[in-house]
Amino acid sequence: MTLGLVMDILRRSIYELIIIGGPLLVVPLVVGLIVSIFQATTQIQEQTLTFVPKVISIFAVLIILGPWMLTRLINYINYLMSMILNAIK
């Protein structure tokens, strides 16, 4: 296994991590920002008002993008397995 191959696997791993995990981080961030703006304008300071919409948005993202995320993950695992088989030969 060469250094270039290891770097390629590492680069692709980080890329897949960002692509798959990005929506799970960005959507709740946007929802939290919207709820915070709503709280600031109405002066409602309820803690559950920020928590519940974020959890609901995470579940919604998982339901909507779950099959796509799983497909990307399966393709990445197939790529890793082929790289391992090529390295063993």
N, CA, C and O atoms as a CHARMM CRD file, in Angstrom:
* protein
*
  356
    1    1 MET  N      0.84900  -1.17100   0.00000 PROA 1      0.00000
    2    1 MET  CA     0.00000   0.00000   0.00000 PROA 1      0.00000
    3    1 MET  C      0.90100   1.24200   0.00000 PROA 1      0.00000
    4    1 MET  O      1.74700   1.41200   0.87900 PROA 1      0.00000
    5    2 THR  N      0.70700   2.08200  -0.97700 PROA 2      0.00000
    6    2 THR  CA     1.54400   3.26800  -1.10000 PROA 2      0.00000
    7    2 THR  C      0.95000   4.43400  -0.31500 PROA 2      0.00000
    8    2 THR  O     -0.21100   4.41400   0.09600 PROA 2      0.00000
    9    3 LEU  N      1.78000   5.43500  -0.12600 PROA 3      0.00000
   10    3 LEU  CA     1.33200   6.63000   0.59000 PROA 3      0.00000
   11    3 LEU  C      0.22400   7.35700  -0.18500 PROA 3      0.00000
   12    3 LEU  O     -0.70300   7.90200   0.41400 PROA 3      0.00000
   13    4 GLY  N      0.32400   7.36000  -1.49000 PROA 4      0.00000
   14    4 GLY  CA    -0.70200   8.00100  -2.31500 PROA 4      0.00000
   15    4 GLY  C     -2.05500   7.32100  -2.17500 PROA 4      0.00000
   16    4 GLY  O     -3.09100   7.98500  -2.14800 PROA 4      0.00000
   17    5 LEU  N     -2.04200   5.99500  -2.08700 PROA 5      0.00000
   18    5 LEU  CA    -3.28500   5.25000  -1.91700 PROA 5      0.00000
   19    5 LEU  C     -3.91300   5.52500  -0.56500 PROA 5      0.00000
   20    5 LEU  O     -5.13000   5.68200  -0.45800 PROA 5      0.00000
   21    6 VAL  N     -3.09000   5.58500   0.46300 PROA 6      0.00000
   22    6 VAL  CA    -3.58300   5.89300   1.80800 PROA 6      0.00000
   23    6 VAL  C     -4.16100   7.30600   1.84800 PROA 6      0.00000
   24    6 VAL  O     -5.21800   7.52800   2.44000 PROA 6      0.00000
   25    7 MET  N     -3.48300   8.24800   1.22800 PROA 7      0.00000
   26    7 MET  CA    -3.97500   9.62800   1.19500 PROA 7      0.00000
   27    7 MET  C     -5.28400   9.73000   0.41300 PROA 7      0.00000
   28    7 MET  O     -6.16500  10.50800   0.77800 PROA 7      0.00000
   29    8 ASP  N     -5.41400   8.95000  -0.65700 PROA 8      0.00000
   30    8 ASP  CA    -6.65000   8.95400  -1.44100 PROA 8      0.00000
   31    8 ASP  C     -7.80900   8.39900  -0.61900 PROA 8      0.00000
   32    8 ASP  O     -8.91200   8.94400  -0.65700 PROA 8      0.00000
   33    9 ILE  N     -7.57000   7.32600   0.11700 PROA 9      0.00000
   34    9 ILE  CA    -8.61200   6.75700   0.97300 PROA 9      0.00000
   35    9 ILE  C     -8.99200   7.73700   2.07600 PROA 9      0.00000
   36    9 ILE  O    -10.17500   7.90100   2.37400 PROA 9      0.00000
   37   10 LEU  N     -8.02200   8.38100   2.67400 PROA 10     0.00000
   38   10 LEU  CA    -8.28700   9.35600   3.72300 PROA 10     0.00000
   39   10 LEU  C     -9.05500  10.55800   3.19300 PROA 10     0.00000
   40   10 LEU  O     -9.98700  11.03700   3.84000 PROA 10     0.00000
   41   11 ARG  N     -8.67000  11.04300   2.02900 PROA 11     0.00000
   42   11 ARG  CA    -9.35600  12.18200   1.41800 PROA 11     0.00000
   43   11 ARG  C    -10.80800  11.84800   1.10700 PROA 11     0.00000
   44   11 ARG  O    -11.71400  12.63800   1.37200 PROA 11     0.00000
   45   12 ARG  N    -11.01100  10.66500   0.54100 PROA 12     0.00000
   46   12 ARG  CA   -12.38800  10.27400   0.21400 PROA 12     0.00000
   47   12 ARG  C    -13.21500  10.01900   1.47400 PROA 12     0.00000
   48   12 ARG  O    -14.41600  10.28700   1.48900 PROA 12     0.00000
   49   13 SER  N    -12.59000   9.51200   2.51600 PROA 13     0.00000
   50   13 SER  CA   -13.30000   9.29400   3.78100 PROA 13     0.00000
   51   13 SER  C    -13.79800  10.61300   4.36500 PROA 13     0.00000
   52   13 SER  O    -14.94800  10.71400   4.79200 PROA 13     0.00000
   53   14 ILE  N    -12.94300  11.60600   4.38000 PROA 14     0.00000
   54   14 ILE  CA   -13.32600  12.91300   4.90600 PROA 14     0.00000
   55   14 ILE  C    -14.40900  13.54800   4.03800 PROA 14     0.00000
   56   14 ILE  O    -15.34000  14.16700   4.55200 PROA 14     0.00000
   57   15 TYR  N    -14.28200  13.39200   2.72800 PROA 15     0.00000
   58   15 TYR  CA   -15.28900  13.93700   1.81000 PROA 15     0.00000
   59   15 TYR  C    -16.65100  13.29700   2.05800 PROA 15     0.00000
   60   15 TYR  O    -17.66100  13.99600   2.14500 PROA 15     0.00000
   61   16 GLU  N    -16.68100  11.97800   2.17100 PROA 16     0.00000
   62   16 GLU  CA   -17.94900  11.28300   2.41300 PROA 16     0.00000
   63   16 GLU  C    -18.52800  11.66500   3.77500 PROA 16     0.00000
   64   16 GLU  O    -19.74300  11.80600   3.91000 PROA 16     0.00000
   65   17 LEU  N    -17.69100  11.83000   4.76200 PROA 17     0.00000
   66   17 LEU  CA   -18.15700  12.24900   6.08100 PROA 17     0.00000
   67   17 LEU  C    -18.83700  13.61000   6.01000 PROA 17     0.00000
   68   17 LEU  O    -19.89000  13.81000   6.61700 PROA 17     0.00000
   69   18 ILE  N    -18.25300  14.53100   5.28600 PROA 18     0.00000
   70   18 ILE  CA   -18.83200  15.87400   5.15800 PROA 18     0.00000
   71   18 ILE  C    -20.13600  15.82600   4.36800 PROA 18     0.00000
   72   18 ILE  O    -21.11500  16.47000   4.74400 PROA 18     0.00000
   73   19 ILE  N    -20.15200  15.06400   3.27300 PROA 19     0.00000
   74   19 ILE  CA   -21.34300  15.00000   2.42800 PROA 19     0.00000
   75   19 ILE  C    -22.50100  14.30400   3.14700 PROA 19     0.00000
   76   19 ILE  O    -23.64200  14.75800   3.06100 PROA 19     0.00000
   77   20 ILE  N    -22.21900  13.21000   3.85000 PROA 20     0.00000
   78   20 ILE  CA   -23.28800  12.46800   4.51900 PROA 20     0.00000
   79   20 ILE  C    -23.72800  13.17200   5.80400 PROA 20     0.00000
   80   20 ILE  O    -24.92300  13.24100   6.09000 PROA 20     0.00000
   81   21 GLY  N    -22.79100  13.68600   6.56700 PROA 21     0.00000
   82   21 GLY  CA   -23.13500  14.31000   7.84000 PROA 21     0.00000
   83   21 GLY  C    -23.53200  15.76900   7.75300 PROA 21     0.00000
   84   21 GLY  O    -24.11100  16.30900   8.69500 PROA 21     0.00000
   85   22 GLY  N    -23.23300  16.40800   6.64800 PROA 22     0.00000
   86   22 GLY  CA   -23.53800  17.82700   6.49000 PROA 22     0.00000
   87   22 GLY  C    -24.99000  18.19800   6.68500 PROA 22     0.00000
   88   22 GLY  O    -25.29300  19.10300   7.46200 PROA 22     0.00000
   89   23 PRO  N    -25.90800  17.51400   5.99300 PROA 23     0.00000
   90   23 PRO  CA   -27.32200  17.86900   6.17300 PROA 23     0.00000
   91   23 PRO  C    -27.81700  17.68100   7.60500 PROA 23     0.00000
   92   23 PRO  O    -28.69500  18.41400   8.06000 PROA 23     0.00000
   93   24 LEU  N    -27.25900  16.70500   8.31300 PROA 24     0.00000
   94   24 LEU  CA   -27.67700  16.47700   9.69700 PROA 24     0.00000
   95   24 LEU  C    -27.17800  17.57700  10.62900 PROA 24     0.00000
   96   24 LEU  O    -27.67600  17.71200  11.74700 PROA 24     0.00000
   97   25 LEU  N    -26.21800  18.34800  10.19100 PROA 25     0.00000
   98   25 LEU  CA   -25.71900  19.45900  10.99500 PROA 25     0.00000
   99   25 LEU  C    -26.26900  20.80700  10.54700 PROA 25     0.00000
  100   25 LEU  O    -26.54100  21.67600  11.37600 PROA 25     0.00000
  101   26 VAL  N    -26.43400  20.98300   9.25000 PROA 26     0.00000
  102   26 VAL  CA   -26.84300  22.28500   8.71800 PROA 26     0.00000
  103   26 VAL  C    -28.32600  22.56400   8.96600 PROA 26     0.00000
  104   26 VAL  O    -28.68800  23.67800   9.34600 PROA 26     0.00000
  105   27 VAL  N    -29.17900  21.57400   8.75700 PROA 27     0.00000
  106   27 VAL  CA   -30.62300  21.79200   8.91200 PROA 27     0.00000
  107   27 VAL  C    -30.98300  22.18100  10.34400 PROA 27     0.00000
  108   27 VAL  O    -31.69600  23.16700  10.52800 PROA 27     0.00000
  109   28 PRO  N    -30.51900  21.44800  11.38100 PROA 28     0.00000
  110   28 PRO  CA   -30.83000  21.89900  12.74100 PROA 28     0.00000
  111   28 PRO  C    -30.22600  23.26400  13.08200 PROA 28     0.00000
  112   28 PRO  O    -30.79200  24.01100  13.88000 PROA 28     0.00000
  113   29 LEU  N    -29.07800  23.58900  12.47800 PROA 29     0.00000
  114   29 LEU  CA   -28.49000  24.90500  12.69000 PROA 29     0.00000
  115   29 LEU  C    -29.40500  26.00400  12.16900 PROA 29     0.00000
  116   29 LEU  O    -29.61700  27.01200  12.84200 PROA 29     0.00000
  117   30 VAL  N    -29.94500  25.81000  10.97600 PROA 30     0.00000
  118   30 VAL  CA   -30.85400  26.79300  10.38500 PROA 30     0.00000
  119   30 VAL  C    -32.15000  26.86700  11.18600 PROA 30     0.00000
  120   30 VAL  O    -32.66500  27.95800  11.43200 PROA 30     0.00000
  121   31 VAL  N    -32.68100  25.71600  11.59400 PROA 31     0.00000
  122   31 VAL  CA   -33.90800  25.70500  12.38900 PROA 31     0.00000
  123   31 VAL  C    -33.67800  26.40800  13.72400 PROA 31     0.00000
  124   31 VAL  O    -34.53200  27.17300  14.17200 PROA 31     0.00000
  125   32 GLY  N    -32.54000  26.15800  14.36200 PROA 32     0.00000
  126   32 GLY  CA   -32.22200  26.83000  15.61800 PROA 32     0.00000
  127   32 GLY  C    -32.09900  28.32900  15.45600 PROA 32     0.00000
  128   32 GLY  O    -32.52100  29.08600  16.33000 PROA 32     0.00000
  129   33 LEU  N    -31.52100  28.77000  14.33800 PROA 33     0.00000
  130   33 LEU  CA   -31.40300  30.19800  14.06600 PROA 33     0.00000
  131   33 LEU  C    -32.77900  30.84100  13.88600 PROA 33     0.00000
  132   33 LEU  O    -33.03800  31.92600  14.40600 PROA 33     0.00000
  133   34 ILE  N    -33.64600  30.17000  13.15500 PROA 34     0.00000
  134   34 ILE  CA   -34.99800  30.69600  12.94100 PROA 34     0.00000
  135   34 ILE  C    -35.76000  30.76600  14.26700 PROA 34     0.00000
  136   34 ILE  O    -36.43500  31.75800  14.54500 PROA 34     0.00000
  137   35 VAL  N    -35.65100  29.71800  15.07900 PROA 35     0.00000
  138   35 VAL  CA   -36.34600  29.70500  16.36800 PROA 35     0.00000
  139   35 VAL  C    -35.77300  30.78400  17.28300 PROA 35     0.00000
  140   35 VAL  O    -36.52400  31.42900  18.01400 PROA 35     0.00000
  141   36 SER  N    -34.46300  30.98900  17.25400 PROA 36     0.00000
  142   36 SER  CA   -33.84300  32.02500  18.08800 PROA 36     0.00000
  143   36 SER  C    -34.30400  33.42200  17.67800 PROA 36     0.00000
  144   36 SER  O    -34.55300  34.27400  18.53200 PROA 36     0.00000
  145   37 ILE  N    -34.41600  33.64900  16.38900 PROA 37     0.00000
  146   37 ILE  CA   -34.92600  34.93700  15.92100 PROA 37     0.00000
  147   37 ILE  C    -36.37100  35.11400  16.35400 PROA 37     0.00000
  148   37 ILE  O    -36.76600  36.20200  16.77400 PROA 37     0.00000
  149   38 PHE  N    -37.16700  34.04600  16.25500 PROA 38     0.00000
  150   38 PHE  CA   -38.55700  34.10200  16.70600 PROA 38     0.00000
  151   38 PHE  C    -38.62900  34.40200  18.20100 PROA 38     0.00000
  152   38 PHE  O    -39.45300  35.21000  18.63000 PROA 38     0.00000
  153   39 GLN  N    -37.77200  33.75800  18.99800 PROA 39     0.00000
  154   39 GLN  CA   -37.75800  34.00200  20.43900 PROA 39     0.00000
  155   39 GLN  C    -37.33900  35.42700  20.76400 PROA 39     0.00000
  156   39 GLN  O    -37.88600  36.04700  21.67700 PROA 39     0.00000
  157   40 ALA  N    -36.38000  35.94200  20.02600 PROA 40     0.00000
  158   40 ALA  CA   -35.91100  37.30000  20.29400 PROA 40     0.00000
  159   40 ALA  C    -36.97800  38.33900  19.95800 PROA 40     0.00000
  160   40 ALA  O    -37.10700  39.35100  20.64800 PROA 40     0.00000
  161   41 THR  N    -37.73300  38.08600  18.90500 PROA 41     0.00000
  162   41 THR  CA   -38.75100  39.07100  18.52900 PROA 41     0.00000
  163   41 THR  C    -39.98000  39.00000  19.43100 PROA 41     0.00000
  164   41 THR  O    -40.61600  40.02100  19.69000 PROA 41     0.00000
  165   42 THR  N    -40.32000  37.80600  19.90900 PROA 42     0.00000
  166   42 THR  CA   -41.51000  37.67700  20.75200 PROA 42     0.00000
  167   42 THR  C    -41.19000  37.67900  22.24400 PROA 42     0.00000
  168   42 THR  O    -42.10300  37.71000  23.06900 PROA 42     0.00000
  169   43 GLN  N    -39.93300  37.64800  22.59300 PROA 43     0.00000
  170   43 GLN  CA   -39.45600  37.61700  23.97600 PROA 43     0.00000
  171   43 GLN  C    -39.97400  36.40300  24.74600 PROA 43     0.00000
  172   43 GLN  O    -40.20200  36.47600  25.95400 PROA 43     0.00000
  173   44 ILE  N    -40.15700  35.30100  24.04600 PROA 44     0.00000
  174   44 ILE  CA   -40.50400  34.02500  24.68200 PROA 44     0.00000
  175   44 ILE  C    -39.19700  33.28200  24.93200 PROA 44     0.00000
  176   44 ILE  O    -38.46700  32.99100  23.98500 PROA 44     0.00000
  177   45 GLN  N    -38.89300  32.97500  26.17300 PROA 45     0.00000
  178   45 GLN  CA   -37.63000  32.31200  26.51100 PROA 45     0.00000
  179   45 GLN  C    -37.89300  30.91000  27.06500 PROA 45     0.00000
  180   45 GLN  O    -37.54400  30.60900  28.20600 PROA 45     0.00000
  181   46 GLU  N    -38.49600  30.08000  26.26800 PROA 46     0.00000
  182   46 GLU  CA   -38.78200  28.70400  26.65900 PROA 46     0.00000
  183   46 GLU  C    -37.69300  27.79400  26.08500 PROA 46     0.00000
  184   46 GLU  O    -37.41800  27.84300  24.88600 PROA 46     0.00000
  185   47 GLN  N    -37.07600  26.96900  26.92200 PROA 47     0.00000
  186   47 GLN  CA   -35.97200  26.11600  26.48800 PROA 47     0.00000
  187   47 GLN  C    -36.41800  25.03200  25.52000 PROA 47     0.00000
  188   47 GLN  O    -35.70300  24.71600  24.56900 PROA 47     0.00000
  189   48 THR  N    -37.59100  24.46300  25.75300 PROA 48     0.00000
  190   48 THR  CA   -38.04700  23.39100  24.86700 PROA 48     0.00000
  191   48 THR  C    -38.41300  23.90400  23.48800 PROA 48     0.00000
  192   48 THR  O    -38.48200  23.12700  22.53600 PROA 48     0.00000
  193   49 LEU  N    -38.64600  25.18400  23.36800 PROA 49     0.00000
  194   49 LEU  CA   -38.98500  25.76300  22.07600 PROA 49     0.00000
  195   49 LEU  C    -37.80000  25.67800  21.11300 PROA 49     0.00000
  196   49 LEU  O    -38.00400  25.64900  19.90000 PROA 49     0.00000
  197   50 THR  N    -36.58700  25.63800  21.61800 PROA 50     0.00000
  198   50 THR  CA   -35.42600  25.48900  20.73500 PROA 50     0.00000
  199   50 THR  C    -35.06800  24.03000  20.52700 PROA 50     0.00000
  200   50 THR  O    -34.56000  23.66900  19.46600 PROA 50     0.00000
  201   51 PHE  N    -35.31900  23.18900  21.51000 PROA 51     0.00000
  202   51 PHE  CA   -34.89000  21.79700  21.44000 PROA 51     0.00000
  203   51 PHE  C    -35.78600  20.95100  20.54200 PROA 51     0.00000
  204   51 PHE  O    -35.28900  20.20500  19.69800 PROA 51     0.00000
  205   52 VAL  N    -37.07800  21.06000  20.71300 PROA 52     0.00000
  206   52 VAL  CA   -38.02500  20.19800  19.99900 PROA 52     0.00000
  207   52 VAL  C    -37.96700  20.40200  18.48400 PROA 52     0.00000
  208   52 VAL  O    -37.92500  19.40500  17.76400 PROA 52     0.00000
  209   53 PRO  N    -37.96100  21.62500  17.95700 PROA 53     0.00000
  210   53 PRO  CA   -37.87500  21.77000  16.49800 PROA 53     0.00000
  211   53 PRO  C    -36.57400  21.21200  15.90800 PROA 53     0.00000
  212   53 PRO  O    -36.56800  20.69800  14.79000 PROA 53     0.00000
  213   54 LYS  N    -35.47800  21.31300  16.66100 PROA 54     0.00000
  214   54 LYS  CA   -34.22600  20.75200  16.16300 PROA 54     0.00000
  215   54 LYS  C    -34.30000  19.23800  16.05500 PROA 54     0.00000
  216   54 LYS  O    -33.85300  18.66300  15.06200 PROA 54     0.00000
  217   55 VAL  N    -34.85600  18.59400  17.05800 PROA 55     0.00000
  218   55 VAL  CA   -34.98800  17.13000  17.03100 PROA 55     0.00000
  219   55 VAL  C    -35.92000  16.70300  15.90500 PROA 55     0.00000
  220   55 VAL  O    -35.64100  15.73600  15.19600 PROA 55     0.00000
  221   56 ILE  N    -37.01600  17.41700  15.74200 PROA 56     0.00000
  222   56 ILE  CA   -37.95500  17.10300  14.65700 PROA 56     0.00000
  223   56 ILE  C    -37.28500  17.29000  13.30000 PROA 56     0.00000
  224   56 ILE  O    -37.50000  16.49200  12.38800 PROA 56     0.00000
  225   57 SER  N    -36.47400  18.33800  13.15900 PROA 57     0.00000
  226   57 SER  CA   -35.80000  18.56700  11.87700 PROA 57     0.00000
  227   57 SER  C    -34.76700  17.48200  11.59100 PROA 57     0.00000
  228   57 SER  O    -34.58700  17.09400  10.43700 PROA 57     0.00000
  229   58 ILE  N    -34.08900  16.99100  12.61800 PROA 58     0.00000
  230   58 ILE  CA   -33.12500  15.90100  12.41200 PROA 58     0.00000
  231   58 ILE  C    -33.84200  14.64300  11.94500 PROA 58     0.00000
  232   58 ILE  O    -33.37600  13.97300  11.02300 PROA 58     0.00000
  233   59 PHE  N    -34.97100  14.31300  12.56900 PROA 59     0.00000
  234   59 PHE  CA   -35.73400  13.15100  12.14100 PROA 59     0.00000
  235   59 PHE  C    -36.26800  13.33000  10.72200 PROA 59     0.00000
  236   59 PHE  O    -36.28600  12.37800   9.94300 PROA 59     0.00000
  237   60 ALA  N    -36.69700  14.52900  10.38600 PROA 60     0.00000
  238   60 ALA  CA   -37.19600  14.78600   9.03600 PROA 60     0.00000
  239   60 ALA  C    -36.08800  14.61400   8.00000 PROA 60     0.00000
  240   60 ALA  O    -36.31600  14.04800   6.93100 PROA 60     0.00000
  241   61 VAL  N    -34.89500  15.09900   8.31600 PROA 61     0.00000
  242   61 VAL  CA   -33.76100  14.93500   7.39500 PROA 61     0.00000
  243   61 VAL  C    -33.42500  13.46500   7.23900 PROA 61     0.00000
  244   61 VAL  O    -33.15100  13.01000   6.12900 PROA 61     0.00000
  245   62 LEU  N    -33.44200  12.71000   8.33600 PROA 62     0.00000
  246   62 LEU  CA   -33.15300  11.28200   8.24700 PROA 62     0.00000
  247   62 LEU  C    -34.20300  10.54500   7.42200 PROA 62     0.00000
  248   62 LEU  O    -33.86400   9.63500   6.66500 PROA 62     0.00000
  249   63 ILE  N    -35.46200  10.92200   7.55600 PROA 63     0.00000
  250   63 ILE  CA   -36.51300  10.26600   6.78300 PROA 63     0.00000
  251   63 ILE  C    -36.40100  10.62000   5.30100 PROA 63     0.00000
  252   63 ILE  O    -36.55100   9.75700   4.43600 PROA 63     0.00000
  253   64 ILE  N    -36.13900  11.88600   5.01800 PROA 64     0.00000
  254   64 ILE  CA   -36.08700  12.33300   3.62500 PROA 64     0.00000
  255   64 ILE  C    -34.78900  11.90000   2.93700 PROA 64     0.00000
  256   64 ILE  O    -34.82100  11.38800   1.81800 PROA 64     0.00000
  257   65 LEU  N    -33.66000  12.10300   3.59800 PROA 65     0.00000
  258   65 LEU  CA   -32.36500  11.83500   2.96200 PROA 65     0.00000
  259   65 LEU  C    -31.73800  10.51200   3.38000 PROA 65     0.00000
  260   65 LEU  O    -30.63800  10.18700   2.93300 PROA 65     0.00000
  261   66 GLY  N    -32.41500   9.74300   4.22900 PROA 66     0.00000
  262   66 GLY  CA   -31.85700   8.48000   4.70500 PROA 66     0.00000
  263   66 GLY  C    -31.47800   7.50800   3.59700 PROA 66     0.00000
  264   66 GLY  O    -30.36800   6.97600   3.61500 PROA 66     0.00000
  265   67 PRO  N    -32.36600   7.25500   2.62700 PROA 67     0.00000
  266   67 PRO  CA   -31.98800   6.33300   1.54400 PROA 67     0.00000
  267   67 PRO  C    -30.78000   6.81900   0.73600 PROA 67     0.00000
  268   67 PRO  O    -29.92300   6.02300   0.35300 PROA 67     0.00000
  269   68 TRP  N    -30.71900   8.10500   0.48600 PROA 68     0.00000
  270   68 TRP  CA   -29.57000   8.65700  -0.24000 PROA 68     0.00000
  271   68 TRP  C    -28.28800   8.49300   0.56400 PROA 68     0.00000
  272   68 TRP  O    -27.25100   8.12200   0.01400 PROA 68     0.00000
  273   69 MET  N    -28.35600   8.76900   1.87100 PROA 69     0.00000
  274   69 MET  CA   -27.18600   8.61600   2.73200 PROA 69     0.00000
  275   69 MET  C    -26.73100   7.16600   2.77100 PROA 69     0.00000
  276   69 MET  O    -25.53400   6.88600   2.70600 PROA 69     0.00000
  277   70 LEU  N    -27.67300   6.24900   2.87700 PROA 70     0.00000
  278   70 LEU  CA   -27.33300   4.83500   2.91700 PROA 70     0.00000
  279   70 LEU  C    -26.70200   4.37900   1.61000 PROA 70     0.00000
  280   70 LEU  O    -25.75500   3.59300   1.61900 PROA 70     0.00000
  281   71 THR  N    -27.21900   4.86300   0.49000 PROA 71     0.00000
  282   71 THR  CA   -26.64900   4.51500  -0.80900 PROA 71     0.00000
  283   71 THR  C    -25.21300   5.01700  -0.92700 PROA 71     0.00000
  284   71 THR  O    -24.33900   4.29500  -1.40600 PROA 71     0.00000
  285   72 ARG  N    -24.97000   6.24600  -0.49400 PROA 72     0.00000
  286   72 ARG  CA   -23.60300   6.78100  -0.53700 PROA 72     0.00000
  287   72 ARG  C    -22.66600   5.97800   0.35400 PROA 72     0.00000
  288   72 ARG  O    -21.52400   5.71000  -0.01700 PROA 72     0.00000
  289   73 LEU  N    -23.15000   5.59800   1.52100 PROA 73     0.00000
  290   73 LEU  CA   -22.33900   4.82600   2.45400 PROA 73     0.00000
  291   73 LEU  C    -22.02800   3.44500   1.89200 PROA 73     0.00000
  292   73 LEU  O    -20.90200   2.96600   2.02200 PROA 73     0.00000
  293   74 ILE  N    -23.00500   2.80500   1.27400 PROA 74     0.00000
  294   74 ILE  CA   -22.77600   1.49400   0.66600 PROA 74     0.00000
  295   74 ILE  C    -21.77500   1.60500  -0.48000 PROA 74     0.00000
  296   74 ILE  O    -20.89400   0.75500  -0.60900 PROA 74     0.00000
  297   75 ASN  N    -21.89400   2.62800  -1.30600 PROA 75     0.00000
  298   75 ASN  CA   -20.93300   2.82800  -2.39500 PROA 75     0.00000
  299   75 ASN  C    -19.52700   3.05400  -1.85000 PROA 75     0.00000
  300   75 ASN  O    -18.55400   2.56200  -2.42000 PROA 75     0.00000
  301   76 TYR  N    -19.41700   3.78900  -0.75800 PROA 76     0.00000
  302   76 TYR  CA   -18.10000   4.03100  -0.16200 PROA 76     0.00000
  303   76 TYR  C    -17.52000   2.74400   0.41800 PROA 76     0.00000
  304   76 TYR  O    -16.32400   2.49100   0.27900 PROA 76     0.00000
  305   77 ILE  N    -18.34600   1.93400   1.06000 PROA 77     0.00000
  306   77 ILE  CA   -17.85600   0.66600   1.60600 PROA 77     0.00000
  307   77 ILE  C    -17.41300  -0.26200   0.48200 PROA 77     0.00000
  308   77 ILE  O    -16.40100  -0.95000   0.61400 PROA 77     0.00000
  309   78 ASN  N    -18.16000  -0.29100  -0.62300 PROA 78     0.00000
  310   78 ASN  CA   -17.73300  -1.08800  -1.77700 PROA 78     0.00000
  311   78 ASN  C    -16.39500  -0.60000  -2.31800 PROA 78     0.00000
  312   78 ASN  O    -15.54000  -1.40500  -2.68900 PROA 78     0.00000
  313   79 TYR  N    -16.21400   0.71000  -2.36400 PROA 79     0.00000
  314   79 TYR  CA   -14.93300   1.28000  -2.79700 PROA 79     0.00000
  315   79 TYR  C    -13.80200   0.83800  -1.87600 PROA 79     0.00000
  316   79 TYR  O    -12.73200   0.44400  -2.34100 PROA 79     0.00000
  317   80 LEU  N    -14.04400   0.90400  -0.56100 PROA 80     0.00000
  318   80 LEU  CA   -13.01100   0.48600   0.39000 PROA 80     0.00000
  319   80 LEU  C    -12.67600  -0.98800   0.24700 PROA 80     0.00000
  320   80 LEU  O    -11.50600  -1.36700   0.29500 PROA 80     0.00000
  321   81 MET  N    -13.69400  -1.82500   0.07000 PROA 81     0.00000
  322   81 MET  CA   -13.44500  -3.26200  -0.07600 PROA 81     0.00000
  323   81 MET  C    -12.64000  -3.55800  -1.33900 PROA 81     0.00000
  324   81 MET  O    -11.74900  -4.40700  -1.32900 PROA 81     0.00000
  325   82 SER  N    -12.95800  -2.85300  -2.42600 PROA 82     0.00000
  326   82 SER  CA   -12.17700  -3.06400  -3.64500 PROA 82     0.00000
  327   82 SER  C    -10.74200  -2.58400  -3.47400 PROA 82     0.00000
  328   82 SER  O     -9.81900  -3.20500  -4.00100 PROA 82     0.00000
  329   83 MET  N    -10.53900  -1.49500  -2.75000 PROA 83     0.00000
  330   83 MET  CA    -9.17400  -1.01700  -2.50000 PROA 83     0.00000
  331   83 MET  C     -8.40400  -2.00500  -1.62500 PROA 83     0.00000
  332   83 MET  O     -7.21000  -2.21600  -1.83900 PROA 83     0.00000
  333   84 ILE  N     -9.06600  -2.60600  -0.65400 PROA 84     0.00000
  334   84 ILE  CA    -8.40600  -3.59000   0.20100 PROA 84     0.00000
  335   84 ILE  C     -8.04100  -4.82600  -0.60300 PROA 84     0.00000
  336   84 ILE  O     -6.94200  -5.35800  -0.45300 PROA 84     0.00000
  337   85 LEU  N     -8.95300  -5.29300  -1.46000 PROA 85     0.00000
  338   85 LEU  CA    -8.65600  -6.46000  -2.28100 PROA 85     0.00000
  339   85 LEU  C     -7.50500  -6.18300  -3.24800 PROA 85     0.00000
  340   85 LEU  O     -6.66500  -7.05400  -3.47400 PROA 85     0.00000
  341   86 ASN  N     -7.46200  -4.98300  -3.81700 PROA 86     0.00000
  342   86 ASN  CA    -6.35700  -4.62300  -4.71500 PROA 86     0.00000
  343   86 ASN  C     -5.03700  -4.51200  -3.96100 PROA 86     0.00000
  344   86 ASN  O     -3.98300  -4.82900  -4.51200 PROA 86     0.00000
  345   87 ALA  N     -5.08300  -4.07400  -2.72700 PROA 87     0.00000
  346   87 ALA  CA    -3.84600  -3.92900  -1.93300 PROA 87     0.00000
  347   87 ALA  C     -3.30800  -5.28700  -1.51300 PROA 87     0.00000
  348   87 ALA  O     -2.09600  -5.44700  -1.37100 PROA 87     0.00000
  349   88 ILE  N     -4.18300  -6.26900  -1.31200 PROA 88     0.00000
  350   88 ILE  CA    -3.74300  -7.58900  -0.89600 PROA 88     0.00000
  351   88 ILE  C     -3.08500  -8.32800  -2.05400 PROA 88     0.00000
  352   88 ILE  O     -2.13400  -9.08200  -1.84700 PROA 88     0.00000
  353   89 LYS  N     -3.58200  -8.11900  -3.27300 PROA 89     0.00000
  354   89 LYS  CA    -3.04200  -8.83700  -4.44700 PROA 89     0.00000
  355   89 LYS  C     -1.65400  -8.42300  -4.79100 PROA 89     0.00000
  356   89 LYS  O     -1.07500  -8.93800  -5.74800 PROA 89     0.00000
